């Protein structure tokens, strides 16, 4: 394959001034809104002569009643009951109030209370409903702002509210995925500001993890499950996903360099067992032969409900809008938890993927842009509805992931958490790909056959706890991490001749449109014949590598005051690359070892407690590098450092949450060509990536929900090889992106449960090839609209969805041009028990 580097996409001075003006206007409006909000809530955060109400809420059978809302009647002062059934209301002025406990779908309880200055009042509630009835209500109605997630246990490796966390992250909930009929992680990620898909999953071992994305100017993959490494080579099914967390910016301090990018990381949080029988069975069908059968079944396995089991599974078949292409898969995800006693518990989770299908149509560049004669995907002389392959060129893939966790409560304040994660991926079969040839009239059809596996083992030991130094509260996670990656993948290649040229993997050269007499020749029988009758490649592509990483890390979240929070963290990471094994020569080369330090610092000031936070962070990422310069000095790890600041919001009893931030990422110690010493490299390259991101998740009035986001990124090489210096990397994605989803659900009356959703995504044009030697080529900007209609009657749910409503032709790419699916319609029916 021939890879090229692209130039930067720049605005002229007039466009730049216009964008800056828009930034200023948006920022002023956003901050003005926060000031207005702050004024509204001022009275609850300023007086010292106030009282506190605390208490518990339990169900009729004595279980904690999480998610119940506690508020003072006639006021906006309120809170939610936590998982242990506790609540607390602070800063209440003396007086007589009506204290209300409510959850939509349950009977409301009200108690008269008298609050005195400087006193704490204990008020407990017991609901009329049982824990199972409460669970059913919570699952069906959730909360008013159904798509927000104000807390995470994985983002900081400890339970932490978003407003306490100096790092920016976005969360996509299962409720939003269900409403949009998002059956895969790729579908769900369209709700995250600033993330753009570069490639669909290739299903091949040893190459990334699932699909490839761009975030904050850098490429990343989907590498984590429940905060632990979990590679999946195929498209990730959403059947067992409770939520998806996208952490923004370099994140190596807590998660390491092997599974993170300078742009961030993607973590999927899976569904866990609960203490009664329940579940859902669903069928979905739609355009292009789409069929999906899924099930979610949960049950306790003993009468004491200490042993709980849950299984999520799906079976999928899908063709494409083109004349060939398909993808079939089966997914099974069992989960088991066992509570030994009040101190010790275990959990076990597994994921089994098996898939088979054709490789998505992908066009690489064999010619330079001037030789090709066009500079954008919409000008290519290609038939959008042709796949240029046969359905018997099938790649088969399997993934088996297992995670075990032991939690031991050392004391009331400290917990030991031991984790083990094992990942196995296997792939076998032909992978077709195409080259765009000079003149824009022909393409070269190529194929290689992949055969191999990769294995990942990760063992983590964490200690999570809290302690006070005087009045200063500390929340700490400290841990050690052992990570082992082992890849053994062979690409079987032949040397083919066609169109007057000889090259590895070359099957034939055909016209790209019109009448193509030998169009159907690209099939398994003729590919097998090409392998049998052509000389083997002299330099086949082989991945045979082992890596070992041993790390230790510590992170401390310090409440200097009730409103001022500081976070400091540090990781020491020892990397051991055993080298690349050559089976032909029987030798191993390229091995090296490196040690890196990765610091992190953050500060949060809650201007209004649990409502508005100002934050800033310094975050670090690194990449291990091998080699020496002309003087024999060994290279050190490449470093990326981010500075970021902004505002987080969680106001109006959780009905409005949002983040706006500005970031600046500087990458240093990039290895590049040494122009003063030919045939040597020098480690002084730099890259800049900076931008603005904004996200709003809101429930303005009953039944209406909004998810909206905008992102702008400016990325360029600032000290690099002359061919790309000053240009935008082609892994950076588009400069401008926006996402929107509007949802309305009828909450009472005869049509209760009926709802409608509408939204879409905007992506600016994105350079996929750009350099001074090869020219510039981009995929055009696009707007894709989506919609859904749904009816949730409690025991069953009906959904109809239309994706790409306007039937838009659009492309993505990374060194490539990849056409995307046209309009598709799907319908789903689900039965709950």
C-alpha positions in Angstrom: 0.0 0.0 0.0 1.1 3.5 -0.7 0.4 6.1 2.0 0.7 9.8 1.6 0.6 12.8 4.0 -1.9 15.6 3.4 -1.7 19.3 3.7 -3.6 21.4 6.2 -7.1 22.7 5.5 -6.9 26.5 6.2 -9.4 29.4 6.3 -8.6 32.7 4.6 -8.5 35.8 6.8 -12.1 36.7 6.2 -13.3 33.2 7.1 -11.1 33.1 10.2 -12.5 36.4 11.4 -16.0 35.1 10.9 -15.3 32.0 12.9 -13.6 33.9 15.7 -16.6 36.2 15.8 -19.0 33.2 16.1 -16.8 31.8 18.9 -16.9 35.0 20.8 -20.7 35.4 20.4 -21.4 31.8 21.4 -19.1 32.0 24.4 -20.6 35.3 25.6 -24.1 33.9 25.4 -23.1 30.7 27.2 -21.4 32.6 30.0 -24.2 35.1 30.3 -26.6 32.1 30.7 -24.4 30.7 33.4 -24.4 34.0 35.3 -28.2 34.2 35.0 -28.4 30.6 36.3 -26.0 31.4 39.1 -28.0 34.4 40.2 -31.1 32.2 40.4 -29.4 29.8 42.7 -27.4 32.3 44.7 -29.5 32.1 47.8 -28.7 28.4 48.3 -25.0 28.7 48.4 -24.1 31.8 50.3 -25.7 31.8 53.8 -23.9 30.3 56.8 -27.1 30.4 58.9 -28.7 27.4 57.2 -29.7 23.9 58.1 -29.4 20.4 56.5 -31.9 17.6 55.8 -30.6 14.1 55.5 -32.2 10.7 55.5 -32.8 7.4 53.8 -35.4 6.2 51.3 -36.3 2.5 51.1 -38.8 0.3 49.3 -41.6 -1.7 51.0 -39.3 -4.7 51.2 -36.5 -2.8 52.9 -34.2 -2.2 49.9 -32.5 1.1 49.1 -34.7 3.2 46.7 -32.1 4.8 44.4 -33.1 7.4 41.8 -36.0 8.8 43.8 -36.1 12.7 43.7 -36.1 14.6 47.0 -37.1 18.3 46.9 -38.7 21.1 48.8 -42.1 21.9 47.5 -42.3 25.2 45.6 -38.5 25.6 45.4 -35.9 24.3 43.0 -33.8 22.9 45.8 -33.5 19.1 45.4 -31.3 16.1 45.1 -31.4 12.4 44.0 -31.3 9.4 46.3 -28.0 7.5 45.8 -27.4 3.8 45.3 -27.3 3.2 49.1 -30.6 4.9 49.6 -29.2 8.0 51.2 -29.8 11.7 50.4 -28.8 15.1 51.7 -30.0 18.6 51.2 -27.7 21.4 52.4 -27.9 25.2 52.8 -31.6 25.4 53.6 -32.8 28.6 55.2 -34.7 28.2 58.5 -38.4 27.7 58.1 -41.2 25.2 57.6 -41.2 23.2 54.3 -43.0 20.4 52.5 -40.4 17.7 51.8 -41.4 15.6 48.8 -40.1 12.2 47.7 -41.2 11.3 44.1 -40.4 9.2 41.1 -42.5 9.3 38.0 -44.8 6.2 38.0 -44.8 5.9 41.9 -47.0 7.4 44.5 -45.6 10.7 45.9 -44.9 11.1 49.6 -44.8 14.5 51.4 -43.7 15.3 54.9 -43.8 18.6 56.8 -40.4 19.6 58.2 -39.1 22.4 60.3 -35.5 23.5 59.5 -33.4 25.3 62.1 -30.1 27.1 61.6 -27.0 25.1 62.2 -29.0 21.8 62.7 -29.2 18.6 60.7 -32.7 17.1 60.4 -33.2 13.3 59.8 -36.2 12.5 57.6 -36.7 8.9 56.3 -39.2 7.7 53.7 -40.5 4.2 53.0 -42.2 3.7 49.7 -45.3 1.6 49.1 -43.7 -0.2 46.2 -41.3 -3.1 46.3 -37.7 -3.1 45.0 -38.9 -4.9 41.8 -41.6 -2.4 41.1 -39.2 0.4 41.7 -36.7 -1.2 39.2 -39.4 -1.5 36.6 -40.3 2.2 37.0 -36.7 3.3 36.9 -36.0 1.3 33.8 -39.1 2.6 32.0 -39.1 6.2 33.0 -35.5 6.9 34.1 -35.3 10.6 34.8 -36.5 13.8 33.2 -33.1 14.4 31.4 -33.1 10.8 30.1 -29.9 11.1 28.1 -27.6 12.6 30.7 -25.1 10.7 32.9 -23.8 13.0 35.7 -21.4 10.4 37.2 -18.8 7.8 36.1 -16.8 5.1 37.9 -14.4 4.6 35.0 -13.4 8.1 33.8 -11.2 8.7 36.9 -10.9 5.0 38.0 -13.0 6.0 41.0 -16.6 7.1 41.4 -16.6 10.8 40.6 -19.3 13.3 39.5 -18.7 15.0 36.2 -18.7 18.4 37.9 -15.8 17.2 40.1 -13.7 15.9 37.2 -11.3 18.3 35.5 -11.3 16.1 32.4 -13.9 16.5 29.7 -15.8 13.4 28.7 -19.1 12.7 26.9 -21.5 9.9 27.7 -24.0 8.1 25.3 -26.6 6.3 27.3 -28.5 3.1 26.4 -31.7 5.1 26.5 -30.5 7.3 23.6 -29.2 4.3 21.7 -32.6 2.5 22.0 -34.5 5.6 20.9 -32.3 6.0 17.8 -32.2 2.2 17.0 -28.4 2.4 17.3 -27.4 -1.3 17.1 -23.6 -0.7 17.2 -21.1 1.5 18.9 -20.4 3.2 15.6 -24.0 4.3 15.4 -24.0 5.5 19.0 -20.9 7.6 18.7 -22.6 10.0 16.3 -23.9 11.6 19.4 -20.5 12.7 20.7 -19.2 16.1 19.8 -15.9 16.1 17.8 -15.6 12.4 17.0 -15.5 11.4 13.3 -15.3 7.9 11.8 -12.3 7.4 9.5 -12.7 3.7 8.7 -15.3 1.1 9.4 -14.0 -2.0 11.2 -11.9 -4.2 9.0 -12.4 -7.5 11.0 -8.7 -8.2 10.8 -6.5 -9.1 13.7 -3.4 -7.1 14.4 -4.8 -3.9 13.0 -6.4 -1.5 15.4 -9.5 -2.3 17.4 -12.9 -2.1 15.6 -13.5 1.1 13.6 -11.0 4.0 13.5 -12.0 7.5 14.5 -10.6 11.0 14.7 -10.9 13.0 17.9 -9.2 16.4 18.7 -7.0 15.9 15.6 -5.7 12.4 16.3 -6.7 8.9 15.3 -8.0 6.5 17.9 -9.8 3.1 18.2 -12.3 1.5 20.6 -9.9 -0.2 23.0 -11.5 -0.3 26.5 -14.4 -2.1 28.2 -15.3 -1.1 31.8 -12.0 0.8 32.0 -9.9 -2.3 31.0 -8.2 -3.1 27.6 -10.6 -5.0 25.4 -9.8 -5.2 21.7 -12.5 -6.1 19.2 -11.5 -6.3 15.5 -15.1 -6.3 14.2 -17.9 -3.8 14.6 -18.8 -3.6 18.2 -22.4 -4.7 19.0 -24.5 -2.6 21.3 -26.5 -5.5 22.8 -24.6 -5.4 26.2 -23.7 -1.7 26.3 -25.2 0.4 29.2 -23.3 3.5 28.1 -20.3 4.7 26.1 -17.8 7.1 27.6 -15.5 9.2 25.4 -12.7 10.8 27.4 -11.2 13.8 25.6 -7.5 14.6 25.3 -4.3 12.6 26.2 -5.2 10.1 28.9 -2.1 7.9 29.4 -1.7 8.7 33.1 -4.5 6.5 34.3 -4.9 4.2 31.3 -1.5 3.9 29.7 -0.3 4.5 26.1 -1.2 1.1 24.6 -5.0 1.8 24.6 -5.2 5.6 24.4 -4.7 8.3 21.8 -3.6 11.9 22.1 -7.2 12.7 21.2 -8.7 10.6 24.0 -10.1 7.1 24.5 -13.4 5.3 24.0 -14.7 3.1 26.9 -17.8 1.0 26.7 -19.6 0.3 30.0 -21.5 -3.0 29.9 -24.8 -4.1 31.5 -24.6 -5.8 34.9 -26.9 -8.3 36.6 -29.6 -7.2 39.1 -31.5 -9.0 41.8 -34.7 -10.2 40.2 -36.0 -11.9 37.0 -36.3 -9.6 34.0 -35.3 -9.0 30.5 -36.2 -8.2 26.9 -36.5 -10.0 23.6 -36.4 -7.9 20.4 -36.5 -8.3 16.6 -35.5 -5.7 14.1 -35.6 -5.7 10.3 -35.0 -3.3 7.6 -33.4 -2.2 4.3 -30.6 -4.1 2.5 -31.5 -7.4 4.1 -31.1 -6.3 7.7 -32.3 -8.7 10.3 -31.5 -8.7 14.0 -32.7 -10.9 16.9 -31.6 -9.9 20.3 -32.2 -10.9 23.9 -31.4 -9.6 27.4 -32.2 -12.1 30.2 -31.5 -11.6 33.9 -32.1 -13.9 36.9 -30.8 -14.5 40.4 -29.4 -18.0 40.8 -30.0 -18.5 44.5 -32.7 -17.6 46.9 -30.5 -15.1 48.8 -29.8 -13.2 45.6 -26.1 -13.3 46.1 -25.4 -15.1 42.8 -26.8 -13.1 39.8 -26.6 -13.9 36.1 -27.4 -11.9 33.0 -26.9 -12.6 29.3 -27.1 -10.4 26.3 -27.0 -11.8 22.8 -27.7 -10.9 19.2 -27.8 -12.4 15.8 -27.4 -10.1 12.8 -27.5 -10.3 9.0 -26.9 -7.3 6.8 -26.3 -6.7 3.1 -25.2 -3.4 1.6 -26.8 -0.9 -0.8 -24.3 -1.9 -3.4 -24.5 -4.8 -5.8 -22.4 -7.1 -3.5 -21.3 -7.1 0.1 -22.7 -8.5 3.4 -21.8 -8.9 7.0 -23.3 -11.6 9.4 -22.5 -11.9 13.0 -23.4 -13.6 16.3 -22.7 -12.0 19.7 -23.0 -13.6 23.1 -22.2 -11.7 26.4 -22.8 -13.5 29.7 -22.2 -11.7 33.0 -22.1 -13.2 36.5 -21.8 -11.6 39.9 -21.3 -13.3 43.3 -21.5 -11.6 46.6 -19.6 -13.8 49.1 -20.3 -11.6 52.1 -20.5 -7.9 52.9 -16.8 -7.4 52.2 -16.0 -9.7 49.3 -17.6 -10.0 45.8 -16.7 -11.2 42.4 -17.8 -10.4 38.9 -17.2 -12.2 35.6 -18.0 -10.9 32.1 -17.3 -12.4 28.7 -18.0 -11.4 25.1 -18.0 -13.8 22.1 -18.1 -12.3 18.6 -18.1 -14.4 15.4 -18.6 -12.7 12.1 -18.2 -13.3 8.4 -18.5 -11.0 5.5 -16.9 -9.0 2.7 -14.5 -6.1 3.3 -16.1 -2.7 3.0 -15.3 -1.0 -0.3 -12.1 1.0 0.2 -10.1 2.9 -2.5 -6.5 3.8 -1.9 -4.4 6.2 -4.0 -1.9 4.8 -6.5 -1.6 8.0 -8.5 -0.8 11.5 -7.2 -3.7 14.0 -7.1 -2.5 15.8 -10.3 -2.2 12.5 -12.1 -5.7 11.5 -11.0 -7.0 14.8 -12.4 -9.6 15.4 -9.6 -9.3 16.5 -6.0 -12.5 15.4 -4.2 -14.4 12.1 -3.8 -17.6 13.4 -5.5 -15.6 14.0 -8.7 -14.2 10.4 -8.9 -15.4 8.4 -11.9 -16.8 5.6 -9.7 -20.2 3.9 -9.6 -21.5 4.5 -6.1 -23.7 1.5 -6.2 -21.0 -1.0 -7.3 -18.9 -2.9 -4.8 -16.5 -4.3 -7.5 -16.2 -7.6 -5.7 -18.1 -10.9 -5.3 -19.8 -12.2 -2.2 -17.7 -15.3 -2.0 -14.6 -13.3 -1.0 -15.4 -13.8 2.7 -13.3 -12.8 5.7 -14.1 -14.7 8.9 -13.3 -13.2 12.3 -13.8 -14.2 16.0 -13.2 -12.4 19.2 -13.3 -13.8 22.7 -13.0 -11.4 25.6 -13.1 -12.2 29.3 -12.9 -10.0 32.4 -12.8 -11.1 36.0 -12.9 -8.7 39.0 -12.6 -9.2 42.7 -13.6 -6.5 45.1 -12.6 -6.7 48.8 -13.7 -4.1 51.3 -10.6 -3.5 53.4 -12.4 -1.0 55.7 -15.3 1.5 55.5 -13.0 3.8 53.5 -10.8 1.4 51.4 -11.4 -1.2 48.8 -9.1 -3.5 47.0 -10.0 -4.2 43.3 -8.2 -6.9 41.4 -8.9 -7.1 37.6 -7.9 -9.5 34.9 -8.7 -9.1 31.2 -8.0 -11.6 28.5 -8.6 -10.8 24.8 -8.3 -13.2 21.8 -9.0 -12.2 18.2 -8.6 -14.4 15.1 -9.1 -13.6 11.4 -8.8 -15.6 8.2 -9.8 -14.9 4.6 -9.3 -12.7 1.6 -9.4 -8.9 1.9 -10.0 -7.0 -1.4 -8.9 -3.4 -1.8 -8.6 -1.0 -4.7 -6.3 1.6 -6.2 -7.4 4.7 -7.9 -5.3 5.0 -11.1 -4.1 8.0 -13.1 -6.7 9.5 -15.5 -9.7 8.7 -13.2 -11.1 6.1 -15.6 -9.7 2.8 -14.2 -9.1 1.1 -10.9 -6.8 -1.7 -9.9 -8.4 -4.6 -8.0 -6.1 -6.1 -5.4 -6.4 -8.8 -2.7 -4.4 -10.3 0.1 -5.3 -13.1 2.5 -5.0 -12.6 6.2 -4.3 -15.5 8.6 -3.5 -14.8 12.2 -4.4 -13.8 15.7 -3.6 -11.3 18.5 -3.7 -11.8 22.2 -3.9 -9.3 25.0 -3.5 -10.0 28.7 -4.0 -7.2 31.3 -3.8 -7.6 35.1 -4.5 -4.6 37.3 -4.5 -4.2 41.1 -6.1 -1.1 42.4 -6.7 0.3 45.8 -9.5 2.9 46.0 -10.2 4.9 49.1 -10.7 8.1 50.9 -9.2 9.8 54.0 -9.0 13.2 55.6 -6.1 15.4 56.5 -7.7 17.7 58.9 -10.7 19.1 57.1 -9.2 18.3 53.6 -10.9 15.4 51.9 -8.8 13.0 49.7 -10.1 10.4 47.3 -7.3 8.2 46.0 -6.8 5.4 43.5 -3.4 3.7 43.4 -2.6 0.7 41.2 -0.2 -1.4 39.3 -0.8 -2.7 35.8 0.8 -5.5 33.7 -0.1 -5.5 30.0 1.0 -8.1 27.4 0.3 -7.9 23.7 1.1 -10.8 21.3 0.4 -10.6 17.6 1.1 -13.2 14.9 -0.5 -12.3 11.6 0.6 -13.3 8.1 -0.7 -11.6 5.0 -0.4 -14.1 2.1 0.4 -12.2 -1.1 1.2 -13.0 -4.7 2.8 -11.0 -7.4 0.3 -10.2 -10.1 0.5 -8.7 -13.6 -2.3 -6.6 -15.2 -2.6 -3.4 -17.2 1.1 -3.4 -18.1 2.3 -3.4 -14.5 3.4 -6.0 -12.0 2.8 -5.5 -8.3 2.0 -7.4 -5.1 -1.7 -8.3 -4.6 -2.6 -7.1 -8.1 -5.5 -9.1 -9.5 -6.7 -7.0 -12.5 -7.2 -3.5 -13.9 -10.8 -2.6 -15.0 -12.8 0.4 -16.2 -14.4 2.1 -13.2 -17.8 2.7 -14.8 -20.0 1.7 -17.7 -19.7 -1.7 -19.4 -17.0 -3.9 -17.6 -16.8 -7.3 -19.3 -14.6 -8.9 -16.7 -16.4 -7.2 -13.7 -17.6 -10.6 -12.2 -14.1 -12.2 -12.4 -13.1 -10.9 -9.0 -14.4 -14.0 -7.2 -13.0 -16.8 -5.0 -12.3 -19.3 -7.7 -10.2 -16.8 -9.8 -8.5 -15.4 -6.7 -7.5 -19.0 -5.7 -6.2 -19.5 -9.2 -4.1 -16.3 -9.0 -2.5 -17.5 -5.9 -1.8 -20.9 -7.4 -0.4 -19.6 -10.7 1.4 -16.5 -9.7 4.8 -16.1 -8.0 4.6 -15.4 -4.2 5.5 -12.0 -3.0 9.1 -11.6 -2.1 8.3 -9.3 0.8 5.0 -10.5 2.4 3.6 -8.4 5.2 4.0 -10.2 8.5 3.2 -9.0 12.0 4.9 -11.1 14.7 5.5 -9.1 17.8 5.3 -9.2 21.6 5.1 -6.3 23.9 5.2 -6.1 27.7 4.3 -3.0 29.8 4.6 -2.7 33.5 3.1 0.4 35.2 2.3 2.0 38.5 0.1 5.0 39.0 -1.6 7.1 41.7 -4.3 9.7 41.5 -5.5 11.9 44.3 -8.7 14.1 44.2 -8.4 16.6 46.9 -11.3 18.7 48.2 -9.3 21.8 49.5 -12.7 23.3 50.3 -16.3 22.1 49.6 -16.1 23.9 46.2 -12.4 23.8 45.3 -11.1 20.5 44.0 -7.6 19.7 42.9 -6.5 16.4 41.1 -2.9 15.3 40.8 -1.8 12.0 39.2 1.4 10.3 38.0 2.2 7.2 36.1 5.5 5.4 35.6 5.5 3.1 32.7 8.2 0.6 31.6 7.8 -0.6 28.0 9.5 -3.8 26.6 9.1 -4.5 22.9 10.5 -7.9 22.2 11.0 -7.1 18.5 9.6 -8.4 15.3 10.1 -12.0 14.4 10.9 -13.0 10.8 9.8 -16.6 10.2 11.8 -16.8 7.0 15.2 -16.0 8.6 14.2 -17.2 12.1 15.5 -13.9 13.6 14.1 -11.2 15.8 15.0 -7.5 15.3 13.9 -4.1 16.5 13.5 -4.9 20.2 13.9 -2.1 22.7 13.0 -1.0 26.2 11.9 2.5 27.5 10.6 4.0 30.7 8.2 7.0 30.7 6.6 9.3 33.2 3.1 10.6 32.6 1.8 13.4 34.9 -1.7 14.8 35.1 -3.1 17.8 37.0 -6.6 19.3 37.2 -8.5 22.0 39.1 -12.2 22.4 39.6 -13.9 25.3 41.2 -17.7 24.8 41.8 -18.9 28.4 41.5 -22.3 27.0 42.6 -22.1 23.7 44.3 -23.2 20.7 42.1 -24.5 23.2 39.5 -21.6 25.1 37.8 -17.9 24.3 37.7 -15.0 26.1 36.2 -12.2 23.7 35.4 -8.7 23.5 33.9 -6.4 20.5 33.2 -3.0 19.5 32.2 -3.0 16.0 30.6 -0.3 13.9 29.1 0.1 11.1 26.6 3.2 9.4 25.2 4.2 7.0 22.5 7.3 4.8 22.7 9.9 5.3 20.0 12.9 3.2 18.9 16.1 4.1 17.1 19.0 6.4 17.4 20.1 9.7 15.8 23.3 10.2 13.8 25.3 10.6 17.0 24.0 7.3 18.4 21.7 8.8 21.0 18.7 6.6 21.7 15.3 8.1 21.0 13.0 8.7 24.0 9.2 8.5 24.2 7.2 11.0 22.1 5.2 13.3 24.4 1.8 15.1 24.0 0.8 17.7 26.6 -2.7 19.3 26.8 -3.8 22.5 28.5 -7.6 22.9 28.6 -10.1 25.1 30.4 -13.8 25.5 30.4 -17.2 25.3 32.2 -19.3 22.4 33.2 -23.0 22.7 34.0 -25.6 20.5 35.8 -28.5 22.8 36.6 -32.3 22.8 37.2 -32.3 19.5 39.1 -30.3 17.9 36.4 -32.5 19.1 33.5 -29.6 21.0 31.9 -26.1 19.6 31.6 -23.4 20.8 29.4 -19.7 21.5 28.8 -17.8 24.1 26.8 -14.0 24.0 26.7 -11.0 25.2 24.8 -8.0 22.8 24.5 -4.4 23.2 23.2 -2.4 20.0 22.6 1.3 20.2 21.8 3.2 17.1 20.6 7.0 17.1 20.9 9.9 14.7 20.2 8.4 13.4 16.9 10.9 11.4 15.0 11.5 12.8 11.5 14.1 12.9 8.7 17.4 14.6 9.5 18.1 16.8 6.5 21.6 17.5 7.7 22.4 13.8 8.0 20.9 11.8 5.2 19.7 8.3 6.1 19.4 9.3 9.7 16.4 10.5 11.8 16.2 13.3 14.4 13.8 13.6 17.3 12.8 17.2 17.2 9.5 17.2 15.4 6.4 19.0 16.7 2.6 19.1 16.1 -0.1 21.4 17.4 -3.8 20.6 17.8 -6.2 23.1 19.4 -9.9 23.7 19.3 -13.2 24.4 20.9 -15.9 21.9 21.9 -19.4 22.4 23.3 -22.1 20.0 24.4 -25.6 20.4 25.8 -27.9 17.7 27.1 -31.2 19.2 28.2 -34.8 18.6 29.2 -36.4 22.1 28.7 -39.9 20.8 29.4 -41.7 17.6 30.2 -41.1 14.9 27.5 -38.7 17.0 25.4 -35.0 16.2 25.3 -32.1 17.7 23.4 -28.6 16.4 22.7 -26.4 18.9 20.8 -22.8 19.4 20.2 -20.3 21.4 18.2 -16.5 21.0 17.7 -13.8 22.9 15.8 -10.2 21.6 15.5 -7.1 23.2 14.0 -4.2 20.7 13.7 -0.9 21.0 11.9 2.7 19.8 11.8 4.9 22.7 13.0 8.3 21.1 12.7 8.3 18.2 10.3 9.6 16.9 7.0 9.4 19.6 4.4 6.8 17.6 2.4 4.2 18.0 5.2 5.5 20.8 7.3 2.8 23.3 8.2 0.0 21.0 6.9 -2.9 19.3 8.6 -2.4 15.5 9.2 -4.8 13.3 7.3 -5.7 11.5 10.6 -7.2 14.7 12.0 -10.6 14.4 10.4 -12.7 17.5 9.5 -12.1 20.9 11.1 -15.8 21.5 11.9 -18.4 19.0 13.2 -21.9 19.3 14.8 -24.5 16.8 16.1 -28.1 17.2 17.1 -30.9 15.0 18.4 -34.4 16.3 19.4 -36.8 14.0 21.1 -40.3 14.4 22.3 -42.2 11.7 24.3 -45.9 12.0 25.4 -45.9 11.4 29.1 -49.7 11.2 29.9 -53.0 10.6 28.4 -54.1 7.9 26.0 -51.0 8.4 23.8 -48.6 8.1 26.8 -45.3 6.4 25.6 -45.6 7.7 22.0 -42.5 9.7 20.9 -40.6 11.2 18.0 -36.9 11.8 17.4 -35.1 13.8 14.7 -31.5 15.0 14.2 -28.4 14.6 12.3 -24.7 15.2 11.9 -22.7 17.8 10.0 -19.1 17.1 9.0 -16.9 19.6 7.2 -14.7 18.5 4.4 -11.8 16.3 5.4 -8.4 15.9 3.7 -7.4 12.3 3.1 -4.3 12.9 1.0 -2.2 16.0 1.3 1.4 16.8 0.7 3.5 19.0 -1.5 4.6 16.0 -3.6 1.2 14.2 -3.9 -1.3 17.1 -3.9 -4.5 17.5 -1.9 -7.5 15.3 -2.0 -10.6 15.5 0.3 -13.9 14.0 1.0 -16.6 16.7 0.8 -18.6 18.1 3.7 -21.9 16.4 4.4 -25.1 16.6 6.5 -26.8 13.3 7.3 -30.3 13.5 8.8 -31.9 10.7 10.9 -35.3 10.2 12.5 -37.3 7.8 14.6 -40.9 7.2 15.8 -41.4 5.0 18.9 -44.1 3.7 21.3 -43.2 2.4 24.7 -46.1 0.7 26.5 -44.1 -0.7 29.4 -44.3 -4.4 28.5 -43.5 -3.8 24.8 -41.8 -1.2 22.6 -42.2 -0.4 18.9 -39.7 1.7 17.0 -39.3 2.8 13.4 -36.2 4.6 12.3 -34.9 6.2 9.1 -31.1 6.8 8.8 -29.7 9.1 6.1 -33.2 10.5 5.5 -32.2 12.6 2.5 -30.4 9.6 0.8 -27.1 11.6 0.8 -24.1 10.2 -1.0 -21.1 10.8 1.2 -17.6 9.4 2.0 -15.1 9.0 4.8 -11.5 8.1 4.6 -7.9 8.0 6.0 -5.4 7.7 3.1 -8.6 6.3 1.4 -12.0 7.1 0.0 -14.8 4.9 1.5 -18.4 5.4 0.3 -21.1 5.2 3.0 -24.6 3.7 3.2 -27.6 5.4 1.5 -31.0 5.8 3.1 -32.0 2.8 5.3 -35.3 2.1 7.1 -35.7 -0.2 10.1 -38.4 -1.4 12.4 -38.2 -3.0 15.8 -40.5 -4.7 18.3 -39.4 -5.6 21.8 -41.2 -7.5 24.6 -40.1 -6.9 28.2 -40.6 -9.2 31.2 
